Amino acid sequence: MVSVKEIISFCAVAFFIGTAKAAGGNSTTDVSCEDQLYDSFCEYKQLVLTQEREKCLEARDILNEAVSNCVAEDPVRRMVQSVHYVRLFAPNCPTIELPQDGCGQLPTCLQMLFDRSGQRIRCCSKFKADRCFKNAMNGCSYAAGVRDLFINQALPTVCKYNRYFYYEETVIPSSCPASQY
């Protein structure tokens, strides 16, 4: 029997890493996690900006749903999207851990890899962030998957010869409709 804690842990890890794309394109779904994150951002943002606990929890649920039953196609894009979600959530919902209770160190580790814009990847901080992710593995059961996606997959793609890498592609909507909340 699967416990509620295990189900919640699975959903939360999906936020950072999503479902791995099957070899040869034999995935069970063709929906991109990155596209779903893009499409969910405005609703997430509206909820988070209320700074109300219940709305923040609802935003966290929307985020977990956005990355369920999808394929993580681009680790670098996922990493850049993740830092935008984290930076919006942290100051507005400071008493709630993202992606899930018990794994609050993961956003700190991720933010080490970016400058203030959230678009410039600090390749020179890879080792410091890697130590942070390794420490998070002690208290967070799925930190290893997050570390693998960001440190072992995303960073080697863009940090081969650079201390910094500017990610120019749009990863979240530049404007959102007026808040409904």
N, C-alpha and C positions, 0 to 999 in steps of 0.2 A: 504494500500500500504506500502511495506517495503522500508525504506530509505537505501541509500547506506551506511550511517554510521552504521546502524544496521547490515547490511550484513558484513561489515568489522569487527565490534565488535564480531560477531559470529565466524568468521574465526580466529580471534586473540585468543579468549578464547580457541578454539580448540587446539592451540599450547600447552597450559598448561594442560588442563584437558581432551580433547578428548571427545568422545561420551561415555556415561556411558553404561556399558554392561547390557543388558536387563536380567531380572530375568529368570532363567530357560534356558538361552542360546537362547532366541528368538530375537536376534539382527538382524538388517537388513543387516548386513555384517559380514563376518568372518575375515576381515583384521584387524590385530593388529596395533594400532597407534604406538606402540613401534617398531614394525618391519619396518613400513614405515619411522619412524624417523631414524632408523639405515641405511636403504637403501638410504635415501636422504642426509646423512651427508656429503659425499665427495663433491657432487656438491655444497651444501651450503657452505662448507669450502672454496672451490675454489673461489666462488663469494665474500665472506666476506674478504678474504685475499687480494683482489685487493684494498680495502679501498676506492673504488669509490662509490659515493652516489647511482647512478643508479644500480650498481651491488649489493649493500647492500639491496636496496629495493627489488630487484629481489630475493635475498636470503631469505628475510623475506616472500615473496610470496611463494617460494618453501616450506618453513617451514609450512606455513598455509595450503598449499595444501596437504602436507604429513600427516597432522592430520585431514583431512576432510574425512567424510564417513568411519570412522574406529571405532574400539572398544578399549577403554582404559582398558587393562587387568591387568596391574601391576602398582599400584600407586607409589611404591618405585622405580621401574625401570624408570618410567616416570619422577620422580623427579630428578634422577641422570642424565638422558639424558638432561633434561631441563637445568641443571646447566652447562653442557658442551657446549650446544648451546649458552647460555647467555655469558659465559666467553670468547668464541671465538668472539662473535658479539660486545660486549661492547668496547673493546679497538680499534677495527678495523673500527667500524661504530659509533663513539661517538655522532654524531648529530642526530641519528635516534633511536627512542624509540622502544623497543621490549617488548611485542609482537605487540604493536600498539601504535600510537600516543595517548597520554593521560594516558597511563598506565605504564609509565617508572619506577615507584617505585617497581613494581612486581619483576623484576630481582634482585634488591637490597635485597628485603625480602628473596628471594630464596637463594641467595649466603650466607646469614647469617647462613644457615643450613649446610654448608660444609667447610672443610678445603681447603687448596690450591690444593690438588690433585683432588678434585671433586669426590672422591670415598668414603671419610670418612665423614659420616653424624654426625654432632654435635648435638646430642640429647639434650645436656645441653643448647642449644640456642633456644629451641622450644618456650619459652615464649616471648623472645625478637623478634623472627621472627613473632610470632602470633600477637604481637602489631603492627608490621610493616604492615602485611597484613590487619589488621583492619583499620589502617590509610589509606592504599591504597584504601580501599572500599569507602572512601569519594569522591574520584575523578575518580574512575574506576568502571564502572557498573558491571563487571564480576569478580572482585577481590574476591568476596565471594566464587565463585566456585573453584578458584585456592586455596584459603585458606582451603576450605573443603578437597580438594584432598590431599594437602600436610600435613597440620596440623592435620586433623581429620582422614585421612585414611592411608597415608604412614607412618608417624612417629609412631603412636601406634603399627604398625606392627613390627618395628625394634628397638624401643626404650623402650621396657618394663622394662628392667633391666640394660640398658647400658647408659653411658654418651656419648659414641661414638659408631658408628656402621660402620664397613668397608664393603662396597658393592663390592664384588669381581667379579661379573658377568660383562662381556664385554657389554657395552651399545652403543658404537660407534666404527666404524672401527679403527683398530690400525694404518693402513696406507692407504693412498689414492693415486690414480694415479697422474701423473704430471698434473699441471694446464693447462687448455685449454684457460684460459682468460688472 
